[in-house]
């Protein structure tokens, strides 16, 4: 479902060189603070708010101060000038120990001290089938883009989320992890164009569609006229080109 996204994440995280010539390198120029870079990366590619683990362990999630400052320590070794390059002496101070934080993959392990650029290990971990956070975050975002609201509210997005739609999110994320090349069959962008055309055609025929959300529940009214046919939705949900099974 999201085969192109791991490549995008890898190109951004491992970016280096002249930011005027290589677009992804500008990620490191948005802010020179490695802690802010860690916060942004965790929200974008993990759907997690590590910022709550800055001053203390996260009160509602699994993240610890070691996770937060360990991730920041990875980005601290990247110079954020016009030319993005590795600076082996870059560091952040752990507020609990008042010592240099050791680079760490969040929720996993500390990196060996011999590793100068931990971004390679971070990028490998993000796209690993054993990492549930990346696929959940991307699938939730894609679903929201098409349907108006994700299965899980990103403001409550965590590994402990247990809402009514968290099972759906886990199922979709599991499919994307097991079939990393599935998106070549789903063709996400083409599907999105089809969905938009279908929604527009339906809306033009309807005179009762409101531009407001009367219930205030967050659903996108532009998506309300759109109706899926099971036979059309089945290949996309299961990441196959097979028709829906007969009942």
Buried (B, 14 or more C-beta within 10 A) or exposed (E): BBBEBBEEBBBBBBBBEEBEEBEBBBBBEEBEBBBBBBBBBBBBBBBBBBBBBBEEBBEEBBBBBBBBBBBBBBBBBBBBEEBBBEBEEBBBBBEBEEEBBBBBBBBBEBBEEEBEBBBBBBBEBBBBEEBBBBBBBBBBBBBBEBBBBBBBBBEEBBBEBEEEBBEBBBEBBBBBBEBBEBBEBBEBEEBEEEBBEBBEEBBEEEEEBEEEEEEEEEBBBBBBBBEEEEEEEBBBBBBBEEEBEEE
